[in-house]
Amino acid sequence: MGMRELVRTNNPALISWLTALLADAGIETVVLDMHTSIMEGSIGAIPRRLMVTEEDLMPARRILRDAGEDYST
């Protein structure tokens, strides 16, 4: 089961909110590049990526869209 990128952002508050929103719907997430961003001094140059499983990608996109946060491409 592979992971797919759902959102890429420099906004840690947005990552936190989206993670909570998806968790409420039973969708587990993984945040990538968080430690890299911290190591670079938290200047926001390295965006964090919110990942979900391939099977959760479409339901997660639907949840974000319904919440007014449409990041699908």
PyMOL Python script that loads the backbone (N, CA, C, O; Angstrom):
from pymol import cmd

cmd.read_pdbstr("""\
ATOM      1  N   MET A   1       0.856  -1.172   0.000  1.00  0.00           N
ATOM      2  CA  MET A   1       0.000   0.000   0.000  1.00  0.00           C
ATOM      3  C   MET A   1       0.900   1.233   0.000  1.00  0.00           C
ATOM      4  O   MET A   1       1.661   1.448   0.943  1.00  0.00           O
ATOM      5  N   GLY A   2       0.815   2.029  -1.041  1.00  0.00           N
ATOM      6  CA  GLY A   2       1.644   3.219  -1.168  1.00  0.00           C
ATOM      7  C   GLY A   2       1.016   4.441  -0.542  1.00  0.00           C
ATOM      8  O   GLY A   2      -0.170   4.459  -0.212  1.00  0.00           O
ATOM      9  N   MET A   3       1.837   5.461  -0.388  1.00  0.00           N
ATOM     10  CA  MET A   3       1.384   6.732   0.152  1.00  0.00           C
ATOM     11  C   MET A   3       1.335   7.749  -0.976  1.00  0.00           C
ATOM     12  O   MET A   3       2.135   7.710  -1.911  1.00  0.00           O
ATOM     13  N   ARG A   4       0.376   8.658  -0.865  1.00  0.00           N
ATOM     14  CA  ARG A   4       0.226   9.719  -1.862  1.00  0.00           C
ATOM     15  C   ARG A   4       0.198  11.071  -1.168  1.00  0.00           C
ATOM     16  O   ARG A   4      -0.317  11.205  -0.058  1.00  0.00           O
ATOM     17  N   GLU A   5       0.757  12.061  -1.833  1.00  0.00           N
ATOM     18  CA  GLU A   5       0.762  13.421  -1.289  1.00  0.00           C
ATOM     19  C   GLU A   5      -0.621  14.036  -1.432  1.00  0.00           C
ATOM     20  O   GLU A   5      -1.212  14.028  -2.512  1.00  0.00           O
ATOM     21  N   LEU A   6      -1.122  14.562  -0.340  1.00  0.00           N
ATOM     22  CA  LEU A   6      -2.423  15.224  -0.336  1.00  0.00           C
ATOM     23  C   LEU A   6      -2.255  16.737  -0.374  1.00  0.00           C
ATOM     24  O   LEU A   6      -2.942  17.426  -1.128  1.00  0.00           O
ATOM     25  N   VAL A   7      -1.334  17.251   0.445  1.00  0.00           N
ATOM     26  CA  VAL A   7      -1.106  18.697   0.543  1.00  0.00           C
ATOM     27  C   VAL A   7       0.379  18.943   0.765  1.00  0.00           C
ATOM     28  O   VAL A   7       1.055  18.180   1.455  1.00  0.00           O
ATOM     29  N   ARG A   8       0.875  20.021   0.169  1.00  0.00           N
ATOM     30  CA  ARG A   8       2.251  20.486   0.407  1.00  0.00           C
ATOM     31  C   ARG A   8       2.140  21.954   0.803  1.00  0.00           C
ATOM     32  O   ARG A   8       1.617  22.771   0.046  1.00  0.00           O
ATOM     33  N   THR A   9       2.639  22.286   2.004  1.00  0.00           N
ATOM     34  CA  THR A   9       2.504  23.655   2.494  1.00  0.00           C
ATOM     35  C   THR A   9       3.597  23.999   3.496  1.00  0.00           C
ATOM     36  O   THR A   9       4.182  23.117   4.126  1.00  0.00           O
ATOM     37  N   ASN A  10       3.862  25.279   3.633  1.00  0.00           N
ATOM     38  CA  ASN A  10       4.790  25.784   4.639  1.00  0.00           C
ATOM     39  C   ASN A  10       4.053  26.172   5.920  1.00  0.00           C
ATOM     40  O   ASN A  10       4.684  26.606   6.884  1.00  0.00           O
ATOM     41  N   ASN A  11       2.755  26.027   5.946  1.00  0.00           N
ATOM     42  CA  ASN A  11       1.922  26.473   7.065  1.00  0.00           C
ATOM     43  C   ASN A  11       1.704  25.335   8.067  1.00  0.00           C
ATOM     44  O   ASN A  11       0.885  24.452   7.813  1.00  0.00           O
ATOM     45  N   PRO A  12       2.420  25.336   9.202  1.00  0.00           N
ATOM     46  CA  PRO A  12       2.261  24.247  10.172  1.00  0.00           C
ATOM     47  C   PRO A  12       0.875  24.209  10.810  1.00  0.00           C
ATOM     48  O   PRO A  12       0.393  23.137  11.175  1.00  0.00           O
ATOM     49  N   ALA A  13       0.231  25.363  10.946  1.00  0.00           N
ATOM     50  CA  ALA A  13      -1.122  25.384  11.512  1.00  0.00           C
ATOM     51  C   ALA A  13      -2.102  24.692  10.570  1.00  0.00           C
ATOM     52  O   ALA A  13      -2.995  23.976  11.021  1.00  0.00           O
ATOM     53  N   LEU A  14      -1.940  24.899   9.270  1.00  0.00           N
ATOM     54  CA  LEU A  14      -2.806  24.245   8.290  1.00  0.00           C
ATOM     55  C   LEU A  14      -2.597  22.734   8.322  1.00  0.00           C
ATOM     56  O   LEU A  14      -3.566  21.976   8.295  1.00  0.00           O
ATOM     57  N   ILE A  15      -1.350  22.293   8.380  1.00  0.00           N
ATOM     58  CA  ILE A  15      -1.060  20.858   8.467  1.00  0.00           C
ATOM     59  C   ILE A  15      -1.744  20.264   9.692  1.00  0.00           C
ATOM     60  O   ILE A  15      -2.355  19.199   9.613  1.00  0.00           O
ATOM     61  N   SER A  16      -1.639  20.954  10.822  1.00  0.00           N
ATOM     62  CA  SER A  16      -2.245  20.477  12.063  1.00  0.00           C
ATOM     63  C   SER A  16      -3.764  20.375  11.930  1.00  0.00           C
ATOM     64  O   SER A  16      -4.363  19.379  12.338  1.00  0.00           O
ATOM     65  N   TRP A  17      -4.377  21.398  11.365  1.00  0.00           N
ATOM     66  CA  TRP A  17      -5.837  21.406  11.213  1.00  0.00           C
ATOM     67  C   TRP A  17      -6.304  20.313  10.255  1.00  0.00           C
ATOM     68  O   TRP A  17      -7.282  19.621  10.535  1.00  0.00           O
ATOM     69  N   LEU A  18      -5.614  20.154   9.130  1.00  0.00           N
ATOM     70  CA  LEU A  18      -5.997  19.128   8.164  1.00  0.00           C
ATOM     71  C   LEU A  18      -5.808  17.729   8.734  1.00  0.00           C
ATOM     72  O   LEU A  18      -6.615  16.833   8.483  1.00  0.00           O
ATOM     73  N   THR A  19      -4.736  17.547   9.503  1.00  0.00           N
ATOM     74  CA  THR A  19      -4.501  16.253  10.147  1.00  0.00           C
ATOM     75  C   THR A  19      -5.644  15.920  11.106  1.00  0.00           C
ATOM     76  O   THR A  19      -6.128  14.788  11.123  1.00  0.00           O
ATOM     77  N   ALA A  20      -6.076  16.895  11.901  1.00  0.00           N
ATOM     78  CA  ALA A  20      -7.187  16.689  12.844  1.00  0.00           C
ATOM     79  C   ALA A  20      -8.493  16.433  12.099  1.00  0.00           C
ATOM     80  O   ALA A  20      -9.272  15.563  12.487  1.00  0.00           O
ATOM     81  N   LEU A  21      -8.729  17.187  11.036  1.00  0.00           N
ATOM     82  CA  LEU A  21      -9.944  17.017  10.238  1.00  0.00           C
ATOM     83  C   LEU A  21     -10.027  15.606   9.667  1.00  0.00           C
ATOM     84  O   LEU A  21     -11.075  14.964   9.734  1.00  0.00           O
ATOM     85  N   LEU A  22      -8.929  15.133   9.112  1.00  0.00           N
ATOM     86  CA  LEU A  22      -8.901  13.800   8.524  1.00  0.00           C
ATOM     87  C   LEU A  22      -8.970  12.714   9.599  1.00  0.00           C
ATOM     88  O   LEU A  22      -9.602  11.678   9.393  1.00  0.00           O
ATOM     89  N   ALA A  23      -8.329  12.943  10.733  1.00  0.00           N
ATOM     90  CA  ALA A  23      -8.385  11.970  11.830  1.00  0.00           C
ATOM     91  C   ALA A  23      -9.813  11.792  12.321  1.00  0.00           C
ATOM     92  O   ALA A  23     -10.224  10.679  12.649  1.00  0.00           O
ATOM     93  N   ASP A  24     -10.572  12.881  12.373  1.00  0.00           N
ATOM     94  CA  ASP A  24     -11.980  12.797  12.772  1.00  0.00           C
ATOM     95  C   ASP A  24     -12.783  11.912  11.829  1.00  0.00           C
ATOM     96  O   ASP A  24     -13.791  11.325  12.223  1.00  0.00           O
ATOM     97  N   ALA A  25     -12.328  11.820  10.580  1.00  0.00           N
ATOM     98  CA  ALA A  25     -13.004  10.988   9.582  1.00  0.00           C
ATOM     99  C   ALA A  25     -12.396   9.582   9.519  1.00  0.00           C
ATOM    100  O   ALA A  25     -12.796   8.761   8.694  1.00  0.00           O
ATOM    101  N   GLY A  26     -11.430   9.316  10.398  1.00  0.00           N
ATOM    102  CA  GLY A  26     -10.820   7.985  10.424  1.00  0.00           C
ATOM    103  C   GLY A  26      -9.711   7.776   9.410  1.00  0.00           C
ATOM    104  O   GLY A  26      -9.336   6.639   9.120  1.00  0.00           O
ATOM    105  N   ILE A  27      -9.183   8.868   8.869  1.00  0.00           N
ATOM    106  CA  ILE A  27      -8.117   8.772   7.875  1.00  0.00           C
ATOM    107  C   ILE A  27      -6.799   9.125   8.542  1.00  0.00           C
ATOM    108  O   ILE A  27      -6.631  10.226   9.067  1.00  0.00           O
ATOM    109  N   GLU A  28      -5.858   8.176   8.518  1.00  0.00           N
ATOM    110  CA  GLU A  28      -4.537   8.406   9.093  1.00  0.00           C
ATOM    111  C   GLU A  28      -3.669   9.170   8.105  1.00  0.00           C
ATOM    112  O   GLU A  28      -3.745   8.963   6.894  1.00  0.00           O
ATOM    113  N   THR A  29      -2.850  10.048   8.642  1.00  0.00           N
ATOM    114  CA  THR A  29      -1.941  10.839   7.814  1.00  0.00           C
ATOM    115  C   THR A  29      -0.513  10.687   8.327  1.00  0.00           C
ATOM    116  O   THR A  29      -0.274  10.281   9.464  1.00  0.00           O
ATOM    117  N   VAL A  30       0.422  11.026   7.450  1.00  0.00           N
ATOM    118  CA  VAL A  30       1.835  11.091   7.797  1.00  0.00           C
ATOM    119  C   VAL A  30       2.341  12.421   7.274  1.00  0.00           C
ATOM    120  O   VAL A  30       2.062  12.791   6.133  1.00  0.00           O
ATOM    121  N   VAL A  31       3.094  13.150   8.111  1.00  0.00           N
ATOM    122  CA  VAL A  31       3.677  14.422   7.683  1.00  0.00           C
ATOM    123  C   VAL A  31       5.146  14.180   7.370  1.00  0.00           C
ATOM    124  O   VAL A  31       5.911  13.761   8.238  1.00  0.00           O
ATOM    125  N   LEU A  32       5.535  14.444   6.133  1.00  0.00           N
ATOM    126  CA  LEU A  32       6.927  14.298   5.708  1.00  0.00           C
ATOM    127  C   LEU A  32       7.603  15.664   5.666  1.00  0.00           C
ATOM    128  O   LEU A  32       6.949  16.688   5.464  1.00  0.00           O
ATOM    129  N   ASP A  33       8.884  15.665   5.853  1.00  0.00           N
ATOM    130  CA  ASP A  33       9.748  16.846   5.774  1.00  0.00           C
ATOM    131  C   ASP A  33       9.622  17.772   6.976  1.00  0.00           C
ATOM    132  O   ASP A  33      10.152  18.882   6.944  1.00  0.00           O
ATOM    133  N   MET A  34       8.936  17.349   8.035  1.00  0.00           N
ATOM    134  CA  MET A  34       8.800  18.186   9.213  1.00  0.00           C
ATOM    135  C   MET A  34      10.169  18.412   9.868  1.00  0.00           C
ATOM    136  O   MET A  34      10.515  19.539  10.222  1.00  0.00           O
ATOM    137  N   HIS A  35      10.935  17.344  10.022  1.00  0.00           N
ATOM    138  CA  HIS A  35      12.237  17.471  10.681  1.00  0.00           C
ATOM    139  C   HIS A  35      13.235  18.223   9.802  1.00  0.00           C
ATOM    140  O   HIS A  35      14.081  18.955  10.315  1.00  0.00           O
ATOM    141  N   THR A  36      13.147  18.052   8.504  1.00  0.00           N
ATOM    142  CA  THR A  36      14.025  18.783   7.593  1.00  0.00           C
ATOM    143  C   THR A  36      13.760  20.271   7.712  1.00  0.00           C
ATOM    144  O   THR A  36      14.691  21.076   7.743  1.00  0.00           O
ATOM    145  N   SER A  37      12.487  20.635   7.777  1.00  0.00           N
ATOM    146  CA  SER A  37      12.119  22.036   7.921  1.00  0.00           C
ATOM    147  C   SER A  37      12.668  22.608   9.220  1.00  0.00           C
ATOM    148  O   SER A  37      13.153  23.740   9.238  1.00  0.00           O
ATOM    149  N   ILE A  38      12.600  21.844  10.308  1.00  0.00           N
ATOM    150  CA  ILE A  38      13.107  22.300  11.602  1.00  0.00           C
ATOM    151  C   ILE A  38      14.630  22.451  11.551  1.00  0.00           C
ATOM    152  O   ILE A  38      15.182  23.416  12.079  1.00  0.00           O
ATOM    153  N   MET A  39      15.302  21.489  10.912  1.00  0.00           N
ATOM    154  CA  MET A  39      16.763  21.531  10.826  1.00  0.00           C
ATOM    155  C   MET A  39      17.251  22.734  10.032  1.00  0.00           C
ATOM    156  O   MET A  39      18.349  23.236  10.273  1.00  0.00           O
ATOM    157  N   GLU A  40      16.448  23.193   9.095  1.00  0.00           N
ATOM    158  CA  GLU A  40      16.831  24.343   8.274  1.00  0.00           C
ATOM    159  C   GLU A  40      16.514  25.669   8.971  1.00  0.00           C
ATOM    160  O   GLU A  40      16.646  26.732   8.363  1.00  0.00           O
ATOM    161  N   GLY A  41      16.103  25.617  10.226  1.00  0.00           N
ATOM    162  CA  GLY A  41      15.873  26.837  10.981  1.00  0.00           C
ATOM    163  C   GLY A  41      14.439  27.320  10.952  1.00  0.00           C
ATOM    164  O   GLY A  41      14.155  28.451  11.348  1.00  0.00           O
ATOM    165  N   SER A  42      13.535  26.478  10.487  1.00  0.00           N
ATOM    166  CA  SER A  42      12.107  26.828  10.440  1.00  0.00           C
ATOM    167  C   SER A  42      11.847  28.136   9.697  1.00  0.00           C
ATOM    168  O   SER A  42      10.973  28.910  10.088  1.00  0.00           O
ATOM    169  N   ILE A  43      12.598  28.381   8.635  1.00  0.00           N
ATOM    170  CA  ILE A  43      12.400  29.604   7.866  1.00  0.00           C
ATOM    171  C   ILE A  43      11.275  29.459   6.849  1.00  0.00           C
ATOM    172  O   ILE A  43      10.929  30.415   6.156  1.00  0.00           O
ATOM    173  N   GLY A  44      10.713  28.274   6.763  1.00  0.00           N
ATOM    174  CA  GLY A  44       9.599  28.057   5.855  1.00  0.00           C
ATOM    175  C   GLY A  44      10.008  27.778   4.424  1.00  0.00           C
ATOM    176  O   GLY A  44       9.166  27.787   3.527  1.00  0.00           O
ATOM    177  N   ALA A  45      11.285  27.531   4.198  1.00  0.00           N
ATOM    178  CA  ALA A  45      11.753  27.289   2.833  1.00  0.00           C
ATOM    179  C   ALA A  45      11.416  25.887   2.350  1.00  0.00           C
ATOM    180  O   ALA A  45      11.315  25.650   1.146  1.00  0.00           O
ATOM    181  N   ILE A  46      11.242  24.967   3.275  1.00  0.00           N
ATOM    182  CA  ILE A  46      10.966  23.579   2.901  1.00  0.00           C
ATOM    183  C   ILE A  46       9.539  23.232   3.293  1.00  0.00           C
ATOM    184  O   ILE A  46       9.234  23.117   4.480  1.00  0.00           O
ATOM    185  N   PRO A  47       8.667  23.064   2.316  1.00  0.00           N
ATOM    186  CA  PRO A  47       7.281  22.735   2.639  1.00  0.00           C
ATOM    187  C   PRO A  47       7.147  21.336   3.225  1.00  0.00           C
ATOM    188  O   PRO A  47       7.919  20.433   2.903  1.00  0.00           O
ATOM    189  N   ARG A  48       6.178  21.182   4.068  1.00  0.00           N
ATOM    190  CA  ARG A  48       5.844  19.872   4.636  1.00  0.00           C
ATOM    191  C   ARG A  48       4.790  19.233   3.749  1.00  0.00           C
ATOM    192  O   ARG A  48       3.955  19.910   3.149  1.00  0.00           O
ATOM    193  N   ARG A  49       4.854  17.901   3.683  1.00  0.00           N
ATOM    194  CA  ARG A  49       3.902  17.172   2.841  1.00  0.00           C
ATOM    195  C   ARG A  49       3.001  16.314   3.719  1.00  0.00           C
ATOM    196  O   ARG A  49       3.478  15.548   4.556  1.00  0.00           O
ATOM    197  N   LEU A  50       1.708  16.448   3.521  1.00  0.00           N
ATOM    198  CA  LEU A  50       0.720  15.635   4.227  1.00  0.00           C
ATOM    199  C   LEU A  50       0.363  14.463   3.312  1.00  0.00           C
ATOM    200  O   LEU A  50      -0.142  14.645   2.204  1.00  0.00           O
ATOM    201  N   MET A  51       0.640  13.256   3.808  1.00  0.00           N
ATOM    202  CA  MET A  51       0.479  12.051   3.014  1.00  0.00           C
ATOM    203  C   MET A  51      -0.649  11.186   3.561  1.00  0.00           C
ATOM    204  O   MET A  51      -0.903  11.154   4.765  1.00  0.00           O
ATOM    205  N   VAL A  52      -1.326  10.479   2.643  1.00  0.00           N
ATOM    206  CA  VAL A  52      -2.349   9.493   3.000  1.00  0.00           C
ATOM    207  C   VAL A  52      -2.118   8.251   2.145  1.00  0.00           C
ATOM    208  O   VAL A  52      -1.392   8.297   1.153  1.00  0.00           O
ATOM    209  N   THR A  53      -2.740   7.147   2.537  1.00  0.00           N
ATOM    210  CA  THR A  53      -2.623   5.946   1.714  1.00  0.00           C
ATOM    211  C   THR A  53      -3.360   6.163   0.402  1.00  0.00           C
ATOM    212  O   THR A  53      -4.231   7.027   0.295  1.00  0.00           O
ATOM    213  N   GLU A  54      -2.996   5.366  -0.592  1.00  0.00           N
ATOM    214  CA  GLU A  54      -3.652   5.467  -1.903  1.00  0.00           C
ATOM    215  C   GLU A  54      -5.149   5.253  -1.785  1.00  0.00           C
ATOM    216  O   GLU A  54      -5.928   5.935  -2.449  1.00  0.00           O
ATOM    217  N   GLU A  55      -5.561   4.306  -0.941  1.00  0.00           N
ATOM    218  CA  GLU A  55      -6.999   4.035  -0.816  1.00  0.00           C
ATOM    219  C   GLU A  55      -7.744   5.164  -0.117  1.00  0.00           C
ATOM    220  O   GLU A  55      -8.951   5.307  -0.310  1.00  0.00           O
ATOM    221  N   ASP A  56      -7.053   5.971   0.692  1.00  0.00           N
ATOM    222  CA  ASP A  56      -7.689   7.097   1.383  1.00  0.00           C
ATOM    223  C   ASP A  56      -7.603   8.404   0.608  1.00  0.00           C
ATOM    224  O   ASP A  56      -8.186   9.404   1.028  1.00  0.00           O
ATOM    225  N   LEU A  57      -6.892   8.418  -0.511  1.00  0.00           N
ATOM    226  CA  LEU A  57      -6.667   9.668  -1.239  1.00  0.00           C
ATOM    227  C   LEU A  57      -7.968  10.329  -1.680  1.00  0.00           C
ATOM    228  O   LEU A  57      -8.182  11.507  -1.394  1.00  0.00           O
ATOM    229  N   MET A  58      -8.826   9.610  -2.359  1.00  0.00           N
ATOM    230  CA  MET A  58     -10.066  10.216  -2.860  1.00  0.00           C
ATOM    231  C   MET A  58     -11.002  10.638  -1.720  1.00  0.00           C
ATOM    232  O   MET A  58     -11.530  11.749  -1.757  1.00  0.00           O
ATOM    233  N   PRO A  59     -11.226   9.780  -0.700  1.00  0.00           N
ATOM    234  CA  PRO A  59     -12.062  10.243   0.424  1.00  0.00           C
ATOM    235  C   PRO A  59     -11.453  11.459   1.130  1.00  0.00           C
ATOM    236  O   PRO A  59     -12.184  12.355   1.551  1.00  0.00           O
ATOM    237  N   ALA A  60     -10.128  11.499   1.264  1.00  0.00           N
ATOM    238  CA  ALA A  60      -9.473  12.640   1.914  1.00  0.00           C
ATOM    239  C   ALA A  60      -9.669  13.910   1.092  1.00  0.00           C
ATOM    240  O   ALA A  60      -9.957  14.968   1.651  1.00  0.00           O
ATOM    241  N   ARG A  61      -9.518  13.816  -0.208  1.00  0.00           N
ATOM    242  CA  ARG A  61      -9.754  14.985  -1.073  1.00  0.00           C
ATOM    243  C   ARG A  61     -11.189  15.481  -0.957  1.00  0.00           C
ATOM    244  O   ARG A  61     -11.441  16.686  -0.942  1.00  0.00           O
ATOM    245  N   ARG A  62     -12.120  14.548  -0.875  1.00  0.00           N
ATOM    246  CA  ARG A  62     -13.533  14.913  -0.743  1.00  0.00           C
ATOM    247  C   ARG A  62     -13.775  15.653   0.581  1.00  0.00           C
ATOM    248  O   ARG A  62     -14.499  16.648   0.617  1.00  0.00           O
ATOM    249  N   ILE A  63     -13.167  15.162   1.661  1.00  0.00           N
ATOM    250  CA  ILE A  63     -13.314  15.802   2.976  1.00  0.00           C
ATOM    251  C   ILE A  63     -12.751  17.221   2.943  1.00  0.00           C
ATOM    252  O   ILE A  63     -13.376  18.152   3.449  1.00  0.00           O
ATOM    253  N   LEU A  64     -11.569  17.383   2.348  1.00  0.00           N
ATOM    254  CA  LEU A  64     -10.977  18.716   2.255  1.00  0.00           C
ATOM    255  C   LEU A  64     -11.823  19.642   1.401  1.00  0.00           C
ATOM    256  O   LEU A  64     -12.021  20.806   1.749  1.00  0.00           O
ATOM    257  N   ARG A  65     -12.317  19.137   0.296  1.00  0.00           N
ATOM    258  CA  ARG A  65     -13.164  19.947  -0.582  1.00  0.00           C
ATOM    259  C   ARG A  65     -14.429  20.393   0.155  1.00  0.00           C
ATOM    260  O   ARG A  65     -14.840  21.549   0.053  1.00  0.00           O
ATOM    261  N   ASP A  66     -15.044  19.463   0.898  1.00  0.00           N
ATOM    262  CA  ASP A  66     -16.258  19.796   1.656  1.00  0.00           C
ATOM    263  C   ASP A  66     -15.986  20.826   2.746  1.00  0.00           C
ATOM    264  O   ASP A  66     -16.882  21.574   3.137  1.00  0.00           O
ATOM    265  N   ALA A  67     -14.736  20.865   3.239  1.00  0.00           N
ATOM    266  CA  ALA A  67     -14.348  21.822   4.277  1.00  0.00           C
ATOM    267  C   ALA A  67     -13.848  23.137   3.671  1.00  0.00           C
ATOM    268  O   ALA A  67     -13.435  24.037   4.402  1.00  0.00           O
ATOM    269  N   GLY A  68     -13.885  23.250   2.343  1.00  0.00           N
ATOM    270  CA  GLY A  68     -13.440  24.472   1.685  1.00  0.00           C
ATOM    271  C   GLY A  68     -11.944  24.542   1.488  1.00  0.00           C
ATOM    272  O   GLY A  68     -11.400  25.622   1.254  1.00  0.00           O
ATOM    273  N   GLU A  69     -11.262  23.401   1.577  1.00  0.00           N
ATOM    274  CA  GLU A  69      -9.806  23.338   1.431  1.00  0.00           C
ATOM    275  C   GLU A  69      -9.466  22.390   0.285  1.00  0.00           C
ATOM    276  O   GLU A  69      -8.958  21.294   0.523  1.00  0.00           O
ATOM    277  N   ASP A  70      -9.734  22.788  -0.934  1.00  0.00           N
ATOM    278  CA  ASP A  70      -9.521  21.921  -2.099  1.00  0.00           C
ATOM    279  C   ASP A  70      -8.099  22.073  -2.617  1.00  0.00           C
ATOM    280  O   ASP A  70      -7.734  23.118  -3.154  1.00  0.00           O
ATOM    281  N   TYR A  71      -7.291  21.014  -2.450  1.00  0.00           N
ATOM    282  CA  TYR A  71      -5.895  21.036  -2.898  1.00  0.00           C
ATOM    283  C   TYR A  71      -5.654  20.049  -4.040  1.00  0.00           C
ATOM    284  O   TYR A  71      -4.504  19.826  -4.419  1.00  0.00           O
ATOM    285  N   SER A  72      -6.694  19.465  -4.586  1.00  0.00           N
ATOM    286  CA  SER A  72      -6.499  18.504  -5.673  1.00  0.00           C
ATOM    287  C   SER A  72      -6.021  19.213  -6.925  1.00  0.00           C
ATOM    288  O   SER A  72      -6.342  20.375  -7.173  1.00  0.00           O
ATOM    289  N   THR A  73      -5.245  18.480  -7.703  1.00  0.00           N
ATOM    290  CA  THR A  73      -4.704  19.077  -8.937  1.00  0.00           C
ATOM    291  C   THR A  73      -5.292  18.404 -10.142  1.00  0.00           C
ATOM    292  O   THR A  73      -4.963  18.764 -11.272  1.00  0.00           O
TER     293      THR A  73
END
""", "prot")
cmd.dss("prot")
cmd.show_as("cartoon", "prot")
cmd.util.cbc("prot")
cmd.orient("prot")
